[in-house]
């Protein structure tokens, strides 16, 4: 798989003195090492990153890539791991980080975060991409009751300046791209992600994508097991990508319950039993899928 080479193949981790140090991931430190790659989304991310590196495009390409789509479809994981696969380090920017009770406080945090990312790029000789997770939940979104606060307007203005000035940049003077993920960007000020500042990509996993994910998770070994997984995916095709990982977790939990009930003598014996390949139990898997599909938040007030 092709990637853009950085100058330092095995850099040490960032210094722990900064509160942002734990938000940096280096190439190889994937969020989901065994995750399925969405080809169309991967191409969109690589295209965006590569445009930042080409000297002939300096200052003339959109700094922002917006990845929008339904919940639980792997947008943030894909944005992070695709960037890492392409040779960039990634600085994760959680939406909650920009919250502040003080006027200008969120802008100060964003300033410090961008400065830390630039300094990390210089000290590690690594190109860095920033992934802003669930940005539609951030302070930049308009609240349905309160509207826009002074902090939300200040952060929006600051982000517009970051797009227009293209600063800060990576250690080699290439652009430092920012990728935003979210479910609903209609609450954002239209000027923030206008043409010239942002490229948009809508991520909707196909039935084939969900089949690939389910096959990777459940690893069906026989023809009957493969047919079972195919029927499950087609039946629950409207469920999110996260549904299949949760269903796999439900199956593993069921196996753990069985191991606990058998009172195996020690952890090593239980681990050996847990790792032992077993055929998929169709009756059990259908039952777990039905329960998982009906599981929704409830109010007991």
N, C-alpha and C positions, 0 to 999 in steps of 0.2 A: 504494500500500500504506500503510495507516494506521500511525501511530506516535505515541508520546507525546513531545511536544516538550520539549527541555531549554532552559534559558535561554541557553546559549552555543552557537550553531550550529557555529562553527568554532574550537574551543578549541585552544591550543597543546598539544603533547604534554607529559606529566608530566616534571618535572625528573628528570634522570638520576642525581641524587645518591643515590637510594634503590635498594637491591638489587631492589626489587619494581617499579621503573619500567617495565622491559621487559615486564611481565606485564599492563599496561593497554592495552586496545584501545578506541579511540574510534569512535562511529558512522561507518560507511563503511569501516572497516578490517576487512573480513571475512576470515575464515579461508579461505573458499571462495566467491569472488564469483559464480562461475557454477554453484554447487551447486543441486540440485533441492530445493525446499521440500516437506517432508512436512506436509501440511495438518493432520492430527490432532495431531502433535507441536507444530507451530507454534501452534495454538490453545491447547494446554495451557500452553505457555510464556508466551504473551501474557496468558492468563487469570491466571496466577500473578503476573506483573509488575504487571498492572493492579490487582490486589487490594492490592498494597503501596502504591499511590499514593492510593487513595481515603481521604480523611480519616475518613469514617464507619466504616471498618474498621481504623483504627489500633490496633495491639496485639491484634487479635482474629483475625488470619488466620495460617495456617501460614507460617513463615518459609522453610521448606525445600521444594524440589521435587526429588523423586528420579526420575531417568530411568534405568530399567533396561532391559536388552535384550541380544540376542546381540552378539558382537564384530563390529566392522567395519560397523556399521549407521549411522554418522554421528551418534551421540548428542551428543558434545562439540561437534562442528562446528555441529550444528543448534542446540544450546543457546546457543552463543556468537553465531552469526550472527542467530538469531531475536531475541535481546536487542538486538543492535546495530541491526537493522532497526526495532525498536520504539522506538528513541531512547535506550536506555540505553548507557552505557559498560560495559565488561566487564573485571573483574579476574580473571585466570586463576590458579587455585590448583592447581598440580601435586601429586599425591599424594606425590611424593618430597620435597617441601619440608618436610613434617612429620616427617621422620626426624631422630632425635637420639640420641647416645650418653649424654647427660646427663639426669638426672631433672629434668623440668620444661622441658627445652630445646625440645621440640616446642610446648608451650603458649606459650612466649615468642615463638617464630616466628609462631604463629597470632595472638597479641596484636599483634605488630608489623605483620603483614599487614593485619589488620582496621583498625588505626589508620591505616595508609597509605591504604587504600581510602577511609576516611572523610575524611581530609585532602584527598585528591585530589578527592573529591566537592565539598568546600567551596571549594577553590581554583579549580576549573574550573567550578563551578556546573553539575555534571552528575550525574544519577542514575546510580548504579553497581549492577550486578548481579555477583555473584561466581559463577564456574563452577568447581567442583571436579572435575577430570578424573580418571577411573579411581579414584574414592575407595575402592572395595572393595580396592584394593591399598595403601591407606594404613596408617599405624600404628594406626588405629582398628579395623582388622579383626583377628580372632583368628587367630593362627597355628596350623596343625594340630598342630605338635609342642610349641611353647612356650606356647600359650595367650595370655592377655592380659598384657602387661607393665605396669609402673607408668605408663610414658609413654602407652600406649594408653588406659588408664583415665582418666588426667588429661585427655587431649585429648577423650575422649568426654564427660567431665563438663563441660569447657569449652564444647563444642558444644551440649550440652543447655542450658547457661546462656544462650548466644547466642540459642537458639530461644525461651527463656522470657522473657528481658529485652527482646528485639528491639533490642538495642544492639550496635554503633553504628548510627546511622541516616544517611540521605542528607542533603545540605545543606538540603533543603526540609522536613525532618522526615518524609519518606516512608520506608517500610521499605527496608532494603537486602537484597534477596532473595539467597538462596544456592541454587544449582542443583547437585546432585550427579549425576554420571553413573557408571555401572559395570555390570559383568556379573553380579556375584554379591554381593548385599547380605545374604545369610543369615549371613555371618560377623560382622555388626555386632551390637552390643548392642541388644536389641529396644527398650529405652526411648528410644534416641537418636532414632529416626525414628517414634515412636509417633504416634497420632492427636493432632491439636492442634499438633504440631511439624512434621509433614511431609505433603505430598501426593505420591502415587505415580502415575507414568505408565510403562506398559510399551510400549516402542517395538519394533514388529515390522513392518518394511517389507513391503508387499504385493507381489504379482506386478506390479500396475500401477505401483507405485512404482519397481520395478526396471526395468520397461520405459521409464519416463520418464527414468531416470538413463542407461540405455544409449543411448536416442535422443539425449539431450543431449550425451553424450560422443562418439558416433560420427557424429552428424549425417548419417544416411542421406538421400541426395538422390533416389534413384529408387525405384520400386515394388519392384524386386528387392532393393535394399539394405535397405529397410524390412522386407521379409519375412525376409531373412537375420538381422537383429537380433532380430526377434520369435521366430524359431525358436531362436536362441542363448539368449535369456533364458528361454524356456519349458524348454529342455533343462537349463539350469543354474540353475533357479529356487531351488534350495536353497543356492546360494552367497551369500555376504554382499554387501552393497552395495559394499564395498571391492574385491571381486573384479572388478567392471566397470571401476573406475578403473585397477586393476592390468593388466587385459587391454588397455585402451586404451594404457597405457604400454608394454606389450609390442609392440603394433602400431607405436607411434612408434619404439621401439628398432629394430625390423626395418627401418623406413624409413631410420633413421640409418645402420644398417649398409650399406644399399644406397648411400647418398650418400657414405659414407666410401670404399667400394670403387671408386667412380667418380672419386675424386680431383678433385673440383671445385676450381676455381682459388683461391677465397677464401671467407671466411665469408659475405659478402653473397650470393654465388652459391648457396652451400649453403643459406642461410636462405630464399632465394626458392624453391628447389626443395622444401625441406621444407614450406613453406606452400602449395605448389600443390595444389589439391584433386584427389584421385584417387579413382576408384571403389573401393569396398570389395572386397577379394579374399576371396571366401567360403572357398576352400580354405585359404588362409593363416590366416584368422581362426578357423576351426574347429580347425585344428592348434594354434594358440596357446592356444585355450580348453582343449583337452584337456590340454596340458602344464601350464597354470596350475592347473587343477582338481586335478591330481595332485601339485603341488608342496607338500610338507609338510616340517617340520623333521626332520632325521635325526641319528642319533648315529653317530659314527665311532670311538668308544672301544672 
